[in-house]
């Protein structure tokens, strides 16, 4: 087909590579699901660790409160673990979704460039059509003036 009609990429890239595209899409989907599973387990582990650290720091502060003055380190540990745990609880799903979309990033970028090119082409066509429409209206107005004068 490529020898008689020309390069197959110019002819029908969607028809020629449709089998390969479907296979690569399945691979991307499978790898994205694996990545999401791994990231979910890492985030869940980090949540547990930060919650455990927060609880340990709190109990250490409460234990030392009666005996001696409390230093900066237990308070800093407690504050950082609270911030980490709350951030993971709030943004964990968003992090998972962002990481899951990484295998499809080239396709997403290509789609964005395609949309941008389409927008630019639409603007050029709009300007060209606008000029043509304006000329057609002016021509029609001139014809109507000539008809009124006669």
Backbone bond lengths (Angstrom), bond angles and torsions (degrees), N, CA, C in turn:
res aa  C-N    CA-C-N  psi(-1)  N-CA   C-N-CA  omega(-1)  CA-C   N-CA-C  phi
1 X - - - 1.446 - - 1.524 110.03 -
2 X 1.327 117.34 -39.64 1.452 120.65 -178.73 1.510 112.90 -68.19
3 X 1.349 116.84 -31.27 1.462 119.99 -178.85 1.520 111.80 -73.96
4 X 1.325 117.40 -37.30 1.462 119.44 -175.05 1.516 113.64 -85.56
5 X 1.318 116.86 -37.47 1.464 119.18 -174.22 1.520 114.08 -105.83
6 X 1.304 118.36 -11.24 1.453 120.65 -179.38 1.518 110.09 119.81
7 X 1.302 116.84 -177.26 1.463 120.01 -178.47 1.529 111.15 -59.71
8 X 1.321 115.07 134.02 1.465 119.25 -176.90 1.524 111.92 -68.80
9 X 1.300 117.59 -25.25 1.469 118.86 178.87 1.528 110.82 -68.53
10 X 1.311 116.11 -31.56 1.458 118.75 178.57 1.521 111.44 -81.04
11 X 1.338 116.11 -28.48 1.456 119.82 -177.30 1.515 112.32 -70.81
12 X 1.309 115.67 -64.76 1.462 119.85 -174.47 1.518 109.88 -152.95
13 X 1.301 117.55 80.18 1.463 118.58 -177.60 1.515 112.46 -62.24
14 X 1.296 118.00 -31.74 1.456 120.15 179.78 1.510 112.49 -71.34
15 X 1.339 117.36 -34.06 1.460 120.37 -178.89 1.516 111.80 -78.67
16 X 1.319 116.94 -39.04 1.449 120.25 -176.08 1.522 111.13 -71.58
17 X 1.319 117.86 -40.98 1.455 121.73 -173.83 1.517 113.47 -103.39
18 X 1.318 119.15 16.68 1.460 119.93 -173.80 1.523 111.86 -64.07
19 X 1.332 118.53 -36.61 1.462 120.73 178.27 1.514 111.39 -67.08
20 X 1.310 116.75 -42.78 1.462 120.44 179.55 1.519 110.52 -66.81
21 X 1.337 117.17 -38.82 1.464 120.48 179.56 1.520 111.05 -64.24
22 X 1.324 117.53 -40.61 1.460 120.79 179.98 1.517 110.43 -65.14
23 X 1.327 117.12 -41.62 1.460 120.37 179.69 1.522 110.90 -66.34
24 X 1.341 117.03 -42.68 1.464 119.16 179.81 1.526 111.11 -68.52
25 X 1.327 117.23 -33.03 1.465 119.91 177.40 1.522 110.44 -65.65
26 X 1.329 116.71 -39.67 1.465 119.58 177.36 1.519 111.32 -66.39
27 X 1.347 116.91 -38.63 1.464 120.17 177.79 1.524 110.57 -63.94
28 X 1.329 116.28 -42.73 1.464 120.56 179.31 1.523 110.09 -63.28
29 X 1.341 116.72 -43.24 1.459 120.18 179.73 1.520 111.24 -63.85
30 X 1.333 116.64 -41.33 1.459 120.06 179.30 1.520 111.04 -66.47
31 X 1.340 116.90 -43.23 1.456 118.93 -179.90 1.528 110.80 -69.00
32 X 1.321 117.27 -34.35 1.470 120.06 178.27 1.530 109.91 -64.87
33 X 1.328 116.99 -40.02 1.471 119.79 178.83 1.522 110.48 -67.17
34 X 1.327 117.54 -39.04 1.469 120.61 177.09 1.524 110.13 -63.63
35 X 1.322 115.58 -44.05 1.466 120.05 179.67 1.524 109.95 -61.83
36 X 1.326 116.62 -43.50 1.467 120.01 179.94 1.524 110.71 -62.14
37 X 1.325 117.39 -40.61 1.459 120.82 179.10 1.519 110.79 -63.26
38 X 1.328 117.25 -44.86 1.463 120.87 179.53 1.524 110.49 -63.96
39 X 1.326 116.64 -46.41 1.470 120.07 -179.11 1.522 110.56 -63.75
40 X 1.335 117.11 -38.78 1.466 120.38 177.95 1.519 110.73 -60.97
41 X 1.332 117.39 -43.77 1.458 119.43 179.97 1.523 111.58 -67.86
42 X 1.341 117.31 -36.25 1.471 120.26 177.76 1.527 110.39 -66.05
43 X 1.324 116.97 -43.27 1.472 120.40 179.63 1.527 110.40 -66.24
44 X 1.328 117.62 -41.66 1.466 120.34 178.45 1.525 110.57 -62.83
45 X 1.325 116.94 -40.10 1.465 120.66 177.67 1.527 111.05 -65.92
46 X 1.313 117.13 -41.12 1.467 120.51 178.41 1.527 111.00 -65.96
47 X 1.341 117.42 -37.17 1.467 120.32 176.37 1.521 110.94 -62.42
48 X 1.332 116.33 -45.25 1.476 120.40 179.44 1.517 111.04 -62.98
49 X 1.336 116.03 -43.06 1.462 120.20 -179.42 1.524 111.21 -64.65
50 X 1.317 117.41 -44.58 1.465 119.71 -179.13 1.522 110.86 -68.11
51 X 1.315 117.79 -35.97 1.464 120.46 177.18 1.526 110.45 -66.79
52 X 1.328 116.98 -40.94 1.463 120.84 177.56 1.523 110.96 -64.84
53 X 1.322 116.57 -41.36 1.471 120.90 177.83 1.515 110.67 -64.39
54 X 1.322 116.60 -41.08 1.464 120.81 178.82 1.529 110.06 -62.24
55 X 1.320 117.45 -44.96 1.455 122.04 -179.60 1.534 110.96 -64.85
56 X 1.343 116.84 -43.79 1.468 120.47 179.11 1.520 111.14 -63.15
57 X 1.345 117.03 -44.04 1.467 120.32 179.73 1.521 110.67 -64.29
58 X 1.326 117.35 -38.35 1.464 120.40 179.28 1.530 110.62 -64.53
59 X 1.331 116.54 -45.94 1.468 119.26 179.35 1.519 111.73 -65.68
60 X 1.315 117.59 -34.46 1.462 120.87 176.79 1.533 110.42 -65.84
61 X 1.316 116.95 -40.58 1.470 120.63 177.92 1.524 109.70 -63.93
62 X 1.328 116.82 -44.83 1.466 120.45 -179.62 1.531 111.52 -65.65
63 X 1.321 118.01 -36.46 1.461 121.41 -179.90 1.526 110.75 -69.66
64 X 1.336 117.44 -42.42 1.457 121.44 -177.46 1.524 112.35 -77.53
65 X 1.301 116.79 -15.42 1.466 120.59 -175.88 1.524 111.66 -61.48
66 X 1.308 117.83 -37.67 1.468 121.59 -177.97 1.523 112.20 -79.03
67 X 1.349 117.48 -31.83 1.455 121.33 -171.67 1.517 113.03 -87.93
68 X 1.310 117.44 -50.68 1.464 121.16 -175.59 1.520 110.38 -147.19
69 X 1.313 114.85 174.58 1.467 118.00 178.54 1.535 109.30 -70.68
70 X 1.305 113.68 147.00 1.459 119.52 -176.05 1.520 108.89 -89.49
71 X 1.328 116.21 132.98 1.459 121.63 179.99 1.524 111.72 -80.55
72 X 1.293 114.22 -175.69 1.459 121.46 -177.90 1.529 111.57 -77.44
73 X 1.315 117.09 -34.53 1.460 120.89 -174.02 1.534 113.65 -59.30
74 X 1.340 120.34 -47.63 1.475 117.95 178.46 1.525 113.07 -62.27
75 X 1.347 117.31 -37.11 1.455 120.37 178.58 1.530 111.17 -68.64
76 X 1.326 116.75 -40.12 1.464 120.58 178.30 1.535 110.48 -65.61
77 X 1.332 116.08 -42.50 1.460 120.16 177.77 1.517 110.77 -61.60
78 X 1.319 116.00 -44.85 1.464 120.57 179.75 1.539 110.81 -63.17
79 X 1.312 117.35 -47.09 1.466 121.18 -179.00 1.524 112.64 -63.10
80 X 1.327 116.66 -44.43 1.471 120.12 179.58 1.521 111.66 -65.73
81 X 1.337 116.55 -38.79 1.459 118.27 179.93 1.531 111.26 -69.96
82 X 1.338 117.44 -34.90 1.468 120.11 175.38 1.526 109.74 -64.13
83 X 1.323 116.57 -44.92 1.467 120.08 -179.86 1.523 111.03 -64.22
84 X 1.318 117.01 -42.96 1.468 120.21 -179.81 1.519 111.42 -64.32
85 X 1.323 116.16 -46.33 1.463 120.07 -178.43 1.528 110.96 -63.78
86 X 1.318 117.56 -44.39 1.469 119.46 -179.16 1.524 111.19 -67.76
87 X 1.338 118.14 -37.22 1.463 120.72 177.91 1.525 111.00 -65.23
88 X 1.326 116.61 -41.53 1.464 119.22 178.75 1.522 111.48 -66.44
89 X 1.327 116.75 -37.52 1.462 119.49 178.25 1.527 111.33 -67.38
90 X 1.327 116.54 -38.22 1.457 120.25 -177.87 1.531 112.38 -76.67
91 X 1.329 117.46 -42.63 1.453 121.24 -170.01 1.527 114.18 -111.06
92 X 1.316 118.13 7.39 1.462 120.84 -178.12 1.513 113.33 -60.39
93 X 1.320 117.31 -44.80 1.471 120.38 179.87 1.529 111.28 -65.65
94 X 1.313 116.65 -39.06 1.467 119.93 177.91 1.515 111.80 -64.73
95 X 1.323 116.55 -39.22 1.464 120.55 177.59 1.527 109.55 -63.95
96 X 1.327 116.61 -42.96 1.467 120.37 178.35 1.525 111.29 -60.26
97 X 1.306 117.04 -45.53 1.472 120.54 -179.56 1.523 111.46 -64.46
98 X 1.328 116.67 -41.21 1.462 120.15 -179.97 1.524 111.03 -64.44
99 X 1.322 116.67 -43.37 1.456 119.99 -179.75 1.526 110.71 -69.05
100 X 1.335 116.88 -34.94 1.456 120.89 179.12 1.529 111.64 -64.25
101 X 1.324 117.17 -30.89 1.465 119.84 -177.86 1.530 112.86 -83.36
102 X 1.326 118.65 -4.93 1.470 120.57 -179.08 1.533 113.61 -59.46
103 X 1.347 121.11 -42.23 1.466 118.11 178.62 1.533 113.28 -62.55
104 X 1.316 117.30 -26.19 1.464 120.59 -179.46 1.524 112.56 -94.08
105 X 1.315 118.02 7.61 1.464 121.53 -176.65 1.530 113.00 -58.02
106 X 1.340 120.60 -42.95 1.469 118.35 177.89 1.524 112.77 -61.80
107 X 1.319 117.18 -38.60 1.467 119.94 178.53 1.523 111.01 -66.83
108 X 1.326 116.08 -39.98 1.463 120.46 179.13 1.527 110.05 -64.57
109 X 1.330 116.54 -42.03 1.469 120.24 178.71 1.527 110.73 -64.66
110 X 1.320 116.14 -41.58 1.474 120.11 178.27 1.523 110.69 -62.99
111 X 1.317 116.13 -41.71 1.466 120.16 177.59 1.526 110.86 -62.20
112 X 1.311 117.42 -41.22 1.465 121.15 177.80 1.515 111.97 -62.83
113 X 1.343 116.02 -42.69 1.474 119.05 178.25 1.525 110.56 -65.49
114 X 1.336 116.86 -37.27 1.456 120.36 177.85 1.511 112.14 -64.40
115 X 1.323 116.13 -41.69 1.463 120.28 178.16 1.520 110.57 -65.09
116 X 1.329 116.94 -39.38 1.457 120.57 178.83 1.533 110.34 -64.84
117 X 1.332 117.01 -42.93 1.467 120.17 177.90 1.522 110.78 -63.76
118 X 1.313 116.85 -40.58 1.459 120.76 178.13 1.529 110.98 -63.31
119 X 1.318 116.67 -39.77 1.461 120.53 178.38 1.529 110.68 -64.01
120 X 1.332 116.47 -43.61 1.463 119.92 179.13 1.530 110.96 -64.24
121 X 1.331 116.66 -41.98 1.464 119.76 178.11 1.520 110.80 -63.95
122 X 1.316 117.05 -38.83 1.459 121.47 178.34 1.527 110.86 -62.89
123 X 1.324 116.98 -39.85 1.463 119.90 178.52 1.529 110.94 -65.57
124 X 1.318 117.06 -41.43 1.459 120.33 179.79 1.526 110.17 -64.48
125 X 1.327 116.47 -44.48 1.462 120.43 178.96 1.522 110.33 -64.49
126 X 1.322 116.98 -40.48 1.468 120.42 178.20 1.510 112.17 -61.06
127 X 1.327 117.11 -41.02 1.455 120.59 178.43 1.530 110.35 -66.97
128 X 1.319 116.25 -42.23 1.467 120.27 179.93 1.523 110.24 -65.46
129 X 1.329 116.58 -46.98 1.462 120.28 179.38 1.523 111.10 -65.06
130 X 1.320 116.84 -36.25 1.460 119.83 178.37 1.512 111.41 -62.22
131 X 1.316 116.98 -41.25 1.458 121.57 177.95 1.528 110.06 -65.60
132 X 1.318 116.95 -42.83 1.467 120.39 179.29 1.528 110.73 -64.68
133 X 1.288 117.05 -43.47 1.467 120.41 179.67 1.522 110.16 -62.95
134 X 1.331 115.90 -42.51 1.464 119.67 179.70 1.527 110.68 -62.87
135 X 1.312 117.40 -41.90 1.469 120.27 178.17 1.522 110.78 -65.61
136 X 1.327 117.51 -39.15 1.469 121.05 178.45 1.520 111.00 -64.09
137 X 1.319 117.57 -40.78 1.469 121.57 179.20 1.519 110.13 -65.82
138 X 1.334 116.47 -43.78 1.463 119.61 178.51 1.532 110.83 -62.09
139 X 1.317 116.42 -41.47 1.467 120.21 178.69 1.524 110.50 -63.39
140 X 1.312 117.35 -42.97 1.461 121.67 178.61 1.524 110.83 -63.59
141 X 1.325 116.50 -41.65 1.468 120.03 178.35 1.531 110.46 -62.80
142 X 1.312 116.67 -42.03 1.473 120.00 178.08 1.521 111.43 -62.01
143 X 1.316 117.26 -41.93 1.460 120.84 177.63 1.532 111.88 -63.01
144 X 1.333 115.55 -42.10 1.470 119.43 178.89 1.521 110.52 -64.79
145 X 1.307 118.70 -38.34 1.472 121.35 177.74 1.528 110.51 -62.78
146 X 1.329 116.13 -42.49 1.460 120.18 179.71 1.523 110.49 -64.38
147 X 1.343 116.26 -39.07 1.476 119.74 179.98 1.526 109.06 -67.33
148 X 1.331 119.59 -41.53 1.462 122.81 179.03 1.514 111.70 -63.61
149 X 1.319 116.93 -37.75 1.457 120.56 -178.34 1.519 111.16 -69.76
150 X 1.278 119.11 -29.51 1.455 121.41 -178.42 1.459 108.91 -84.23
